[in-house]
Amino acid sequence: MSDKSFEQQVREELSDLRMKPNAAVWESVAASLKKERKRRWVLWMFFLLAGLSATALWWLTQEQTGVQELSNKNQVQENSGSFAQTKTLAQKDSTTGSSGIQTEKTGVINSEEPLIKKGPSNTTILSATKVKPIQAYQPSIANTVVQPNEKVNSTSNVIDKAVLKDEKEAQSLTTTAQANIGQDTVKTITVQNEKEVKTDTSSFTKTQGINKDTIAVITETEPVKPILPDSSLSKKQSAKASKWQWRIGFNAGTSGVRNSIRSLLENTNTRAYDNAFSGNSAPITGGGSGTVNSMKPVVRDAFSFGSFIEVLKKMGKKEQHALGFTAGYHLYSTRTGVGSLNTGTVQFSNVNTTNDANKYYGVKDSASYTSYYHFIHLGLSYYQSLKWFKKIDMQWYAGVGVNALLGSNGLHLGSMNTNSYLFQNRSLLRTIQMDIAGGLDFGLGKSRQIYLGPQVQYMLSNLSKQPGVNQHLFRPSVRLSFLLDKGK
């Protein structure tokens, strides 16, 4: 036994020795047990909550910064694209207009000026026109008509050829040209008299070396409209996407058991076990440790905690209504007054079952026992936004949910002979719990992405399957939530 500590050796020596102090001694010992032991897990839970909150705030800040930079970048690209296209059209027009006029030998005139038109709201539209070639005298061609969709000779790029011998023939000649080149639409123009031909005198009459027998066929082109990125579709898509929001949040408060909604405001609940013995209201008497005279277990409220993630769907023209789908984890706890600790597995007559653990407690408010209930929650909530004086952003909500019990060390009231005891048995707890919840959220900050407010949650289902026991978990808490993506 040299490898064992002194404490282990003493425990082995005294393992078969059972000490049962009398009632007077136990009262003095129980008084010293009232001092609750330090709960380090509360401190760790606080640090965990603080860490999660700091992480969420940091992530939210980074997300908003990225969204703002992307929006600014798209706006700059849209503006620069429109400016670059307009500049390109202007350069093209200036290059075409200043290309000059060739000599009479070639007979081609490249005189061009951009068309400037006024659009809606006095918007100036630049239109680039194609070069209008003019051919010199060719005796072999008297009258040439270009049919629609007919290919034009690519070497000379001639749209139409009209040859006259003298001015008298020009007065009676009618030349019609119609061609379809690329994406430009060429309109038919009838030339009846040389005087009726409308041209720019600055670039036509002052031209040197132009044969008088040459006729110009003018082509009109439809204005080339700047092609801008169609942002209407992206705006509609972003507006549609903005109706969905993601939210994470935390709850912190107290929780307890109530036998009905009317008893919600009670600090302690002494009526949860009123009918635990099937209506037997006679005092329970008997001797020995853990016995009571007509005393019922006292259940007090304790700490509660929860975390959740929620997706919100905005509704309505003004988006003042929303539906929320929630999933999360919730911890409920209660403190029960207990008496002496007894070891062993026994059969309790009122429920016809045994205790799970190898221990059970007497019914007496001399020490405190904390019961924990771990739930996974799925819920549906309705939100409506309210604004007071157009300054306070507030929303109220109400919802229903389903809770699945993952684990618990909750106590049940059992009787054995003439004594009553508190014991653990997981099979006597209801696994599926229905709940209702409601509360208020107040928006904080200018961005209105942080909400803080009170919440009340009440379990509609009876926690215990034990006959005659009516227990409903109840939790008032403060809820803090963060919007991960705020619709614009």
C-alpha positions in Angstrom: 0.0 0.0 0.0 3.0 2.3 -0.2 2.1 3.4 -3.7 -1.3 4.7 -2.5 -1.9 8.0 -0.9 -2.9 8.4 2.7 -6.4 9.5 1.7 -6.9 6.4 -0.5 -5.8 4.2 2.3 -8.2 5.7 4.8 -11.1 5.3 2.3 -10.3 1.7 1.8 -10.2 1.1 5.6 -13.5 2.9 6.2 -15.3 1.6 3.1 -17.3 -1.0 5.1 -18.0 1.4 8.0 -21.4 3.2 7.7 -22.0 6.1 10.0 -25.5 7.4 10.5 -25.6 10.4 12.8 -28.7 11.2 14.7 -31.1 14.0 13.9 -29.5 16.5 16.2 -26.0 15.9 14.9 -27.2 16.0 11.3 -28.9 19.4 11.8 -25.6 21.0 12.8 -23.8 19.3 9.9 -26.4 20.3 7.4 -26.2 24.0 8.5 -22.6 24.0 7.4 -23.6 22.6 4.0 -25.7 25.6 3.1 -22.7 27.5 1.8 -22.7 26.7 -1.9 -19.5 25.6 -3.5 -17.9 27.8 -6.0 -19.1 27.3 -9.5 -16.1 27.7 -11.8 -18.1 26.8 -14.8 -20.1 30.0 -14.5 -16.8 31.9 -14.9 -15.8 29.8 -17.9 -19.2 30.3 -19.4 -18.8 34.1 -19.1 -15.4 34.0 -20.8 -16.8 31.8 -23.6 -19.7 34.2 -24.1 -17.3 37.2 -24.2 -15.1 35.4 -26.7 -17.9 34.5 -29.0 -19.3 38.1 -28.9 -15.8 39.5 -29.7 -15.4 37.1 -32.6 -18.8 37.9 -34.0 -18.2 41.7 -33.8 -14.8 41.3 -35.6 -16.3 39.1 -38.3 -19.2 41.5 -38.8 -16.8 44.5 -39.2 -14.7 42.6 -41.8 -17.8 41.6 -43.7 -19.2 45.1 -43.9 -15.8 46.5 -44.9 -15.6 44.0 -47.8 -19.2 44.6 -49.0 -18.6 48.4 -49.0 -15.3 48.1 -51.0 -17.0 45.8 -53.5 -19.9 48.2 -53.9 -17.5 51.2 -54.5 -15.4 49.1 -57.0 -18.5 48.2 -59.0 -19.6 51.8 -59.1 -16.2 53.0 -60.3 -16.1 50.3 -63.0 -19.5 51.3 -64.2 -18.6 55.0 -64.5 -15.2 54.4 -66.1 -16.8 52.0 -68.6 -19.3 54.6 -69.7 -16.7 57.3 -69.9 -14.2 55.1 -71.9 -16.8 54.1 -74.4 -17.9 57.7 -75.0 -14.3 58.8 -75.4 -13.6 56.0 -77.9 -16.6 57.1 -80.0 -15.4 60.7 -80.0 -11.9 59.7 -81.0 -13.2 57.6 -83.8 -15.3 60.5 -85.1 -12.4 62.9 -84.9 -10.1 60.5 -86.7 -12.7 59.8 -89.5 -13.5 63.5 -89.9 -9.9 64.6 -90.2 -8.8 61.8 -92.6 -8.7 64.4 -95.4 -9.7 64.3 -99.1 -7.8 62.3 -101.7 -6.9 63.7 -105.2 -8.9 63.5 -108.3 -7.0 60.5 -109.5 -8.5 58.2 -106.9 -11.8 60.0 -106.7 -12.5 59.1 -103.1 -13.6 61.7 -100.6 -13.3 60.8 -96.9 -15.1 63.8 -95.4 -17.0 63.0 -92.2 -18.3 64.8 -89.2 -19.9 63.2 -86.2 -23.6 63.5 -85.7 -24.7 65.2 -82.5 -28.2 64.7 -81.4 -30.1 65.6 -78.3 -31.7 62.8 -76.4 -34.1 62.7 -73.5 -33.3 65.3 -70.7 -31.0 67.2 -73.1 -28.5 64.2 -73.1 -26.0 64.5 -75.9 -25.5 61.4 -78.0 -22.5 61.0 -80.2 -23.0 59.0 -83.4 -20.2 57.6 -85.4 -20.9 57.4 -89.2 -19.2 55.4 -91.8 -17.0 56.9 -94.5 -19.0 57.9 -97.6 -16.8 57.2 -100.6 -17.3 59.1 -103.9 -16.1 57.6 -107.1 -14.9 59.6 -110.1 -16.1 59.4 -113.7 -16.3 56.0 -115.2 -17.9 55.8 -118.7 -18.7 52.2 -118.4 -21.2 52.7 -115.6 -24.2 54.8 -116.4 -26.5 54.0 -113.5 -25.8 51.5 -110.7 -28.3 50.4 -108.1 -27.1 48.4 -105.1 -29.8 45.9 -104.0 -30.5 45.3 -100.3 -28.2 42.7 -98.6 -25.9 42.8 -101.6 -22.2 42.5 -101.0 -20.1 45.5 -102.0 -16.7 45.3 -103.6 -14.3 45.3 -100.6 -11.3 46.8 -102.6 -13.0 50.1 -103.2 -15.7 50.0 -100.5 -18.1 51.6 -103.0 -21.7 52.1 -101.7 -23.1 53.5 -104.9 -21.8 54.7 -108.3 -23.5 57.4 -110.3 -21.9 58.7 -113.5 -23.2 61.7 -115.4 -22.0 63.1 -118.7 -23.1 66.7 -118.2 -25.2 68.8 -115.9 -28.4 68.4 -118.0 -28.4 64.7 -117.5 -27.8 65.2 -113.7 -31.1 67.2 -113.4 -33.1 64.3 -114.7 -31.2 61.4 -113.3 -32.5 59.6 -110.2 -30.1 57.4 -108.4 -31.2 55.1 -105.6 -28.7 53.3 -103.4 -29.6 50.8 -100.7 -27.1 48.5 -99.0 -26.6 46.7 -95.7 -23.1 46.8 -94.5 -22.2 45.2 -91.1 -24.5 46.6 -88.3 -25.1 50.0 -90.0 -28.5 50.6 -91.6 -28.3 52.6 -94.8 -31.3 54.5 -95.9 -32.3 55.2 -99.5 -31.9 58.7 -100.7 -33.2 60.0 -104.0 -31.1 62.7 -105.7 -33.1 64.8 -108.2 -31.0 67.9 -108.4 -27.4 68.7 -107.5 -28.7 71.8 -105.6 -30.9 69.6 -103.4 -27.9 67.6 -102.1 -27.3 68.6 -98.5 -23.7 68.5 -97.5 -21.4 70.4 -95.3 -20.1 73.3 -97.3 -17.0 73.6 -95.2 -15.8 70.1 -96.3 -17.4 69.8 -99.7 -17.5 73.1 -101.7 -14.0 74.1 -100.7 -12.5 70.9 -101.8 -10.0 71.3 -104.6 -9.8 68.9 -107.5 -13.4 67.7 -107.4 -14.9 67.0 -110.8 -18.1 68.8 -111.5 -19.5 65.7 -113.1 -19.2 63.8 -109.8 -22.3 63.2 -107.7 -22.1 62.3 -104.0 -24.5 59.8 -102.6 -25.1 60.6 -98.9 -25.8 57.8 -96.5 -27.4 58.3 -93.2 -26.6 56.0 -90.3 -28.6 55.5 -87.1 -26.8 56.8 -84.0 -24.6 54.3 -82.2 -25.9 54.3 -78.7 -23.3 53.7 -75.9 -23.5 50.2 -74.5 -23.6 50.6 -70.7 -23.7 47.7 -68.2 -27.2 46.7 -67.4 -27.2 47.2 -63.7 -31.0 46.9 -63.3 -30.8 43.1 -63.1 -28.0 43.2 -60.5 -29.9 45.7 -58.5 -33.0 43.5 -58.6 -31.0 40.5 -57.6 -29.3 42.4 -54.7 -32.7 43.7 -53.6 -34.1 40.2 -53.6 -31.1 38.8 -51.8 -31.3 41.6 -49.2 -34.6 40.3 -47.9 -32.8 37.4 -46.3 -30.8 38.1 -43.2 -28.6 35.9 -40.9 -28.5 36.5 -37.2 -26.5 34.9 -34.3 -27.4 35.5 -30.7 -27.1 34.6 -27.0 -29.5 34.3 -24.0 -28.5 34.7 -20.4 -30.9 34.8 -17.4 -32.6 32.5 -14.9 -34.8 29.4 -15.3 -37.1 27.4 -13.1 -40.1 25.1 -13.0 -43.7 26.3 -12.7 -46.8 24.2 -12.4 -48.9 26.7 -14.5 -48.7 30.0 -16.2 -50.3 31.7 -13.2 -47.3 30.8 -11.1 -44.7 32.4 -13.4 -43.9 35.3 -11.0 -43.1 33.0 -8.0 -39.5 33.0 -6.9 -39.7 29.5 -5.5 -42.1 26.7 -6.4 -43.5 24.5 -3.6 -46.4 23.3 -5.7 -44.6 21.3 -8.4 -45.0 18.1 -6.4 -48.5 18.7 -5.0 -49.9 15.5 -6.4 -46.7 13.4 -6.5 -48.3 10.7 -4.4 -51.6 10.5 -6.3 -53.6 12.8 -4.1 -52.3 11.5 -0.8 -52.3 14.7 1.3 -51.6 13.0 4.6 -48.4 14.0 6.3 -45.5 11.6 5.7 -44.2 10.3 8.9 -41.4 8.0 9.9 -38.1 8.0 11.7 -34.5 7.9 10.6 -32.4 10.0 8.3 -34.1 11.7 5.3 -37.6 11.7 6.7 -39.9 14.7 6.7 -43.3 15.6 8.2 -45.6 17.0 5.4 -42.6 18.8 3.8 -42.5 19.2 0.1 -39.4 19.8 -2.1 -38.6 23.4 -2.8 -37.4 24.2 -6.3 -35.7 27.5 -6.9 -34.6 29.3 -10.0 -31.1 29.1 -11.3 -28.8 30.2 -14.1 -29.7 29.6 -17.8 -27.8 30.1 -21.0 -28.5 29.8 -24.7 -27.0 30.4 -28.1 -28.7 30.3 -31.5 -28.5 31.1 -35.2 -31.4 32.4 -37.1 -32.3 33.2 -40.7 -34.8 36.0 -41.3 -37.1 36.4 -44.3 -38.4 40.0 -44.8 -42.0 40.5 -46.0 -44.2 43.4 -47.1 -43.5 46.4 -49.2 -41.8 48.3 -46.4 -40.2 45.1 -45.1 -41.7 45.7 -41.6 -42.6 42.0 -41.1 -40.3 39.0 -41.0 -40.3 35.3 -40.3 -37.4 33.8 -38.5 -36.2 30.1 -38.5 -34.1 29.4 -35.5 -31.7 26.6 -34.4 -29.7 26.6 -31.2 -28.7 25.1 -27.9 -30.2 26.0 -24.5 -29.3 25.2 -20.9 -31.9 25.3 -18.1 -31.1 24.7 -14.5 -32.9 24.6 -11.2 -31.8 24.4 -7.5 -33.7 21.9 -5.3 -33.5 21.7 -1.5 -32.3 18.3 -0.4 -31.5 16.5 2.8 -29.2 13.6 3.6 -27.4 11.6 0.9 -28.1 7.9 0.8 -26.3 5.4 -1.3 -27.7 2.3 -2.9 -30.3 1.3 -5.5 -33.9 1.0 -4.3 -37.4 0.6 -5.7 -39.8 3.5 -5.3 -43.3 2.4 -4.9 -45.2 5.5 -6.2 -43.5 5.2 -9.7 -42.5 1.6 -9.6 -39.0 2.3 -10.7 -35.5 2.5 -9.3 -32.9 5.3 -9.2 -30.3 5.5 -12.0 -27.4 6.6 -9.9 -26.3 4.7 -6.8 -27.6 7.5 -4.5 -30.7 9.3 -3.5 -31.5 12.2 -1.2 -33.9 12.9 1.6 -36.5 15.7 1.3 -35.2 18.6 3.3 -34.2 22.2 2.5 -30.8 21.9 4.2 -28.5 21.7 1.1 -28.8 22.7 -2.5 -28.8 20.4 -5.5 -28.6 21.8 -9.1 -30.4 20.1 -11.9 -29.3 20.7 -15.5 -31.4 20.3 -18.6 -29.7 20.4 -22.0 -31.9 21.1 -25.1 -31.5 21.4 -28.8 -34.1 24.0 -30.0 -35.8 24.5 -33.4 -38.2 27.3 -33.7 -40.3 29.7 -35.9 -40.8 33.3 -35.0 -42.7 36.3 -36.3 -41.2 39.8 -36.2 -42.8 43.2 -36.6 -40.7 46.4 -36.7 -41.8 49.5 -34.8 -40.3 52.9 -34.7 -41.0 55.5 -31.9 -40.6 59.1 -33.0 -38.6 57.7 -36.0 -35.5 57.4 -33.8 -35.9 54.3 -31.7 -35.6 51.1 -33.7 -37.6 48.4 -32.0 -39.3 45.1 -33.0 -41.5 42.7 -31.1 -41.6 39.0 -31.8 -43.4 35.8 -30.8 -42.8 32.2 -31.8 -43.2 28.5 -31.1 -40.5 25.9 -30.9 -39.6 22.2 -30.5 -37.0 21.2 -27.9 -35.2 17.8 -27.7 -33.8 16.9 -24.3 -30.2 15.7 -24.7 -29.4 15.0 -21.1 -30.3 15.8 -17.5 -29.6 15.0 -13.9 -33.0 16.2 -12.8 -34.6 14.8 -9.6 -37.9 13.0 -9.0 -39.9 12.6 -5.9 -40.4 9.0 -4.8 -41.7 7.1 -1.8 -40.3 4.1 0.0 -42.2 2.6 2.9 -43.2 5.7 4.9 -40.4 8.0 3.7 -40.0 10.2 0.6 -36.8 10.7 -1.3 -35.5 12.6 -4.3 -33.8 10.5 -7.0 -32.5 10.5 -10.6 -34.2 8.6 -13.4 -33.8 9.8 -17.0 -36.8 7.7 -18.3 -39.2 9.8 -16.2 -38.2 13.0 -18.1 -40.1 13.9 -21.3 -37.7 14.1 -24.3 -39.7 16.4 -26.7 -40.8 19.7 -25.3 -43.0 22.3 -27.0 -42.5 25.9 -26.0 -43.7 29.5 -26.7 -41.5 32.6 -26.6 -41.8 36.3 -27.0 -39.9 39.5 -26.4 -38.7 42.9 -27.6 -35.5 43.8 -29.5 -34.0 47.3 -29.5 -31.6 48.3 -32.2 -28.2 49.7 -31.0 -25.9 51.9 -32.9 -26.3 53.7 -36.2 -26.1 50.5 -38.3 -28.9 48.9 -36.3 -27.1 45.5 -36.6 -27.0 44.8 -32.8 -30.2 44.1 -31.0 -30.7 43.8 -27.2 -33.9 43.1 -25.3 -35.8 40.9 -22.9 -37.3 37.5 -23.7 -39.6 35.1 -21.9 -39.9 31.4 -22.8 -42.3 28.9 -21.3 -42.5 25.1 -21.9 -46.0 24.0 -22.8 -45.1 20.3 -22.2 -44.9 18.7 -18.8 -41.3 18.1 -18.0 -41.9 15.0 -15.9 -43.7 11.8 -16.8 -44.3 11.0 -13.2 -48.1 10.8 -12.4 -49.4 13.7 -10.3 -46.3 15.9 -11.0 -46.9 19.1 -13.0 -43.6 20.8 -14.0 -43.0 23.3 -16.8 -39.7 24.9 -17.4 -39.7 28.7 -17.5 -37.0 31.1 -18.5 -36.8 35.0 -18.4 -33.6 36.2 -20.0 -31.9 39.0 -21.9 -31.2 38.3 -25.5 -28.3 39.8 -27.5 -28.2 39.2 -31.2 -26.1 40.4 -34.2 -27.2 40.7 -37.8 -24.6 39.3 -40.1 -26.0 40.8 -43.3 -28.2 43.9 -43.1 -30.4 44.4 -46.2 -30.1 47.8 -47.8 
